[in-house]
Amino acid sequence: MRPAGTVATAALPAPGWFGRLFARTRRHAPLKAVGTTVYITAFFVAYFWLLENPRVPPTVMPLTALDRAVPFSTVWLPAYLSLWLYVSLPPAFIETRRALVGYGIAIGAVCVLGLGSFVLWPTAVPPHLVDLANTPEMALLQGIDATGNACPSMHVATALFSGLWLHRLLAEVGAPRALRLANLLWGVAIVYSTLAIKQHVAIDMLGGLVLGGLGAWGSLAWYGRLSR
């Protein structure tokens, strides 16, 4: 029998995957917002400085059969530009401060290694792959982001790193397979877009896959131990 004056309350249902994911975005939100902004800004400052000030004349990367097989198309430009939204999602979905700091260290290491390679070995995409006179959107993009700092492709490295982390975080909250598949397709579209709009060649892409894959593998192994 309930004590006098008490009110019966129904047990609240456990939040679904979306509720759990949304709750994660609210934890340490100021730190995530400031940290993501600082990281992206610092990366751009270093990236564009190296782009404009190569230590030695850049090595032009060779074309491969894959480069010749992938047709140029500006249809893939939105996917290419969507990287900056994509890379902001994993830190938003991380739950604990310790995991967030570890993630920051790991993605920072990937960026430092990539930028360091541009210092030691400046590279560039072969010229005249795109007719800029007939593609004003590409002329605008290359006016901002010239086809230097080519190998490894940091676009590919950060896309793969983010995609693998997103897969892990979505699985943790029990997100449906369709959403995890959408994450996979988004990441693949970003990687493919680097070849389709000719901002990178296949060797750049391969270098980015190795760099981003190793960074994700090491950091996710640490995260797995932390979670246990």
N, C-alpha and C positions, 0 to 999 in steps of 0.2 A: 504494500500500500504506500502511495506517495505521501510524504509529509505534507501537512496542511500548508497552503500558500504557494506550493510549487506548481509549475506549468509544464505539461508534457511537451516535449519537442521532438519532432521527427528528425531522424538522422539525415544529414545533407548528403546527397550523392557525391561520389568522388568526381572531380572535374575530368572532363574528357581531354583528349590530346591537345585540342586547341586551347583550352583553358590552362593546361599545364605550360604550353608554349608561351602563351600571353603572360602568365605569371613570371616566367623566366625573364622576359623582356623588361619587366618592371624592377627586377633586382639589380641594384648598382647601376641604374639607368644613367645618372649623371657621369659616372666614371666611363661607361661604355660610349656615351655620346662624345665626351671630350677626348677620350683615348683614340677612338676611330678617326675623328677629325684631325688630331695631331699626327697620327701615323700617316694618313693619306697626304696631308700637307707636306710633312717632312720628306716623304718619298718623292713627291712631285718636284720639290725644290732641288733635291739631289739629282733626280733623274734628268731634269731639264738642264741643270748646270753641266752635267757630264755630256749631255747631247750637244751642247754648244761649245764645249771645251774638251774635245778628245785629246788624250795625251800624245797620241801619234795618229797619223791618217788611218781611218777605219778600214778594216778588212771587209771587202764585199763578199757576202756569203753566196755560195754557188746554188744554182737552181737544180732541182732533182726531178725525176719523172713524176713524183707526186705533185710538185708545184705546177708542172705543165698540165696535169690532169684536172686540177681544181680550177674551174672557170672563175674569172673575176665577176663579182656582183655586189652592188651596193645594197642589195636586199639584206645582207648580213651586217650592215653597219649598226643597226640598233642592238643586235646581240653583242657586238664588239663594245659598244659604249655602256651596255648594261653591267659590265664588270664591276663598276664602282658601287652599284647597289648590291650586287652579289657578294662582294667581299665584306660588306657591312653586316650581313645576316648572321654568320657564325658567332661573332662576339655578342650580338644582341640576344642570342639564344643560350648563352652559357650561364649557368646558375650560380656558381660560387666565385668569390673574389680570387681565391687561389688558382682556380682553373682559368679564370680570365687573364690573370697575370702570366701564367704559363703559356697561354695562347699568344699573348702579346709578344713574349720573348721569342716564341717559335716563328711567328710570321715575320718578326723583326729580323731574325737570323736569315730567313729566306731572302728577304729584301736586301740585306747587307751583302750576302754572298753574290746575289745577282748584280748589284751595283758595283761591287768590288771587281767582278769579272769585266765590267765595262771600263773600269779604270785600267786594268792590266791589258785587256785585249778589246779595244773598240771595234765594233762591227757595224755593218750597214747592209740593208737590203739592196739588191741590184737596182739601178735607176731605170726609169721609164717603163716600169711594169704597169703603170696606170696612166691613162690619158686624162690628165688633170683639166685640160681645156674643156672636155665634155662631161666632166663629173665635178661640179662645183663643190659638192659636199666633201669629196675626197681632197680637193684643193684646200678647203678650209681645215680639214683634219691634219693634212700634212704640213700646213702652215703653222700648226700648233705642235704637232707630234711628228717630226720628221722621221724618216725610216732609218734612223740610227739606233744605237743601243739595242741591236737586233738579237744577239745570241748570248745567253738564253732569253727566250721570250718571257718577260715578267708578266705579261698578260696571261700566258698559259700557266706559268708557275703558280701565280696567285689564284687563278681560277680552279686549278686542280686541288691545291691546298684547301681552299674554301669549300669546294664541292665534297671532298672526303670528310671534312669536319661537319658539314651540314648533314651528310648522310648519317653520321654517328649520332648527332644531336636529335635529328628527327626520329631516329629509331628509339632513342631513350624515352621520348614522350609518347611513343606509340602512334606516331603519325601514320596515316594509311599508305599503302604501297604506291598508290597513284601519285601522292605528293612526293615520295622519295624518287619515283620514276621521273617526275617533272623536274626535280633537282638535277638528276643525271642528264636529262636532255638539255637543260639550261646550260650546264657546265660544258657539255659537248658542243653546243652551239657557239659558246664563247671561244672555245679552242679552235673550232673550224673557221670561225669568222676571221681569225688572224691570217689564215691562208686565203680566204675568199676575197678579202678586200686588199690583199697583197701588202699588208703592213709587216708581215713576217714570211719567211720561207720555212720549208719542212725541217731543216736542221735547227733553226731557232725553236720551232715547236718541240722538237725532241729534247733539246736542252732544257726547255721550260718544264716539260713533263718529268724529267729526271730530278730537277731541282725541287719542284713542288711536291713530287711524290715522296722523295726522301724526307723533306721537311714534315709532311703530313704523317708519314709512317712513324718517325721518331716521336713527334709530339702526341700522336694518338696512343702510342704505346705507353707514354708517361701518363696520359689522361686516364687510360684504363687502370693503371696501378693506383692512381689517385682515387678513382671512383670506387675501387674495391676497399 
